[in-house]
Amino acid sequence: MTQLELQSRSGVAPPGMDEENLGHPSEQPAKTPKKLTLIPLIFLIYFEVAGGPYGEEPAVQAAGPLLALLGFLLFPFIWSVPEALITAELSTAFPGNGGFVIWAERAFGPFFGSLMGSWKFLSGVINIAAFPVLCVDYLEKIIHPLESGWPRHISILISTLVLSFVNYTGLAIVGWAAVLLGVISLSPFIIMSLIAIPKIQPHRWLSLGQKGVKRDWNLFFNTLFWNLNFWDNVSTLAGEVDKPQKTFPRALLVAVVFTCLAYLVPLFAVIGAVSVDQRDWGSGFHADAAELIAGKWLKVWIEVGAVLSAIGLFEAQLSSCAYQLEGMANLAILPKLFGSRAKWFNTPWFRDASGVFFFCLVEEKVARNKKTLQGASQDSGTSSHVLNPICIPCSYYGYCH
């Protein structure tokens, strides 16, 4: 193995190569893209993991108020903090685009790096495809022709293309857009929590659940895992972060605290201020609680925030998938085309095109007859349409090496 290959495999940029983007000659890009700074990175991590308190309500429905509160208090220490610490350590050790693909490739070799990238990309496609559908699901309440048929399909396609183009313009724009989306979508929950303070009755926090309602442990733990997972996704952007050795650990620390508070504060407020049947705590109940606490105007704001949150989730997770493909191309797991960059924005252009293609294949299937993002990711009807792409990246490994 040559010295150049050894330096590349160890995560050190060889002479003439970009330090954060191993495998790309420094003279190739026409201009250096703006790097992600601390604040945009925090909000990108936030949208990679959560996107707001939307979707935490089923934990109360499944196990009652006390266990739901304890779950969101304790589960971060059991799962989120360790995952964030691992992500921070490995992202600073290997500050290149690709993240977990690089880690697997360095530890176990190219084949397992290929498997890691293939399965994570499949997971990302199924996950991301739900968000444009979710946006249209909210819009159809106002524009009724979007409920079915060609108007619905075209609106989903247009929303996917527009949001993908925003991602194509670069992480600097996506990062600050995430900041704006995060502030607007979280604001109604802050207002609701403040208005709820005089109405809170602390004894409601100690309730073990309503009599006659059986605990659903599968739903309970799935809700916790769904809402507090995926901290490693941001690792694929390490090559685009300014001073990653300093910025990554700080951003992950702030994001963990920020995300946990974003879940806990509204949950404490609503449980303490509203007394309803436990079975009413389904996905979207926060909007109904806002109407009970403050009025119709706050419910509408939370519903609008849900659309903005879905947009933020789409942008953050598409960025993660996109730079993952570039990292796989840098490692020769995928063809070099996946790592090529556009002249205008110096962003990987082919990854957006391929991503949009896969999203359009599966997104309506992913979210059909599903009212929550959790259900969308488990829709068995998508399996026959998306199993074939699993083998494509693995086959690229044999072709590229």
Stockholm file with secondary structure:
# STOCKHOLM 1.0

chainA/1-401         MTQLELQSRSGVAPPGMDEENLGHPSEQPAKTPKKLTLIPLIFLIYFEVAGGPYGEEPAVQAAGPLLALLGFLLFPFIWSVPEALITAELSTAFPGNGGFVIWAERAFGPFFGSLMGSWKFLSGVINIAAFPVLCVDYLEKIIHPLESGWPRHISILISTLVLSFVNYTGLAIVGWAAVLLGVISLSPFIIMSLIAIPKIQPHRWLSLGQKGVKRDWNLFFNTLFWNLNFWDNVSTLAGEVDKPQKTFPRALLVAVVFTCLAYLVPLFAVIGAVSVDQRDWGSGFHADAAELIAGKWLKVWIEVGAVLSAIGLFEAQLSSCAYQLEGMANLAILPKLFGSRAKWFNTPWFRDASGVFFFCLVEEKVARNKKTLQGASQDSGTSSHVLNPICIPCSYYGYCH
#=GR chainA/1-401 SS CCHHHHHHHTTCCCTTBCSSSTTSBTTSSSSCCCCBCHHHHHHHHHHHHTSSSTTCTHHHHHHCHHHHHHHHHHHIIIIIHHHHHHHHHHHHHSCSTTTHHHHHHHHHCHHHHHHHHHHHHHHHHHHHTHHHHHHHHHHTTTSGGGGSHHHHHHHHHHHHHHHHHHHHTCHHHHHHHHHHHHHHHHHHHHHHHHHHGGGCCGGGGGCCCCTTCCCCHHHHHHHHHHHTCCGGGGGGGGGGBSSHHHHHHHHHHHHHHHHHHHHHHHHHHHHHHCCCCGGGCCTTHHHHHHHHHTCHHHHHHHHHHHHHHHHHHHHHHHHHHHHHHHHHHHTTSSCGGGGCBCTTTCSBHHHHHHHHHHHHHHHHHHHTTCSSHHHHHTCGGGHHHHSHHHHHHHHHHHHHC
#=GC SS_cons         CCHHHHHHHTTCCCTTBCSSSTTSBTTSSSSCCCCBCHHHHHHHHHHHHTSSSTTCTHHHHHHCHHHHHHHHHHHIIIIIHHHHHHHHHHHHHSCSTTTHHHHHHHHHCHHHHHHHHHHHHHHHHHHHTHHHHHHHHHHTTTSGGGGSHHHHHHHHHHHHHHHHHHHHTCHHHHHHHHHHHHHHHHHHHHHHHHHHGGGCCGGGGGCCCCTTCCCCHHHHHHHHHHHTCCGGGGGGGGGGBSSHHHHHHHHHHHHHHHHHHHHHHHHHHHHHHCCCCGGGCCTTHHHHHHHHHTCHHHHHHHHHHHHHHHHHHHHHHHHHHHHHHHHHHHTTSSCGGGGCBCTTTCSBHHHHHHHHHHHHHHHHHHHTTCSSHHHHHTCGGGHHHHSHHHHHHHHHHHHHC
//
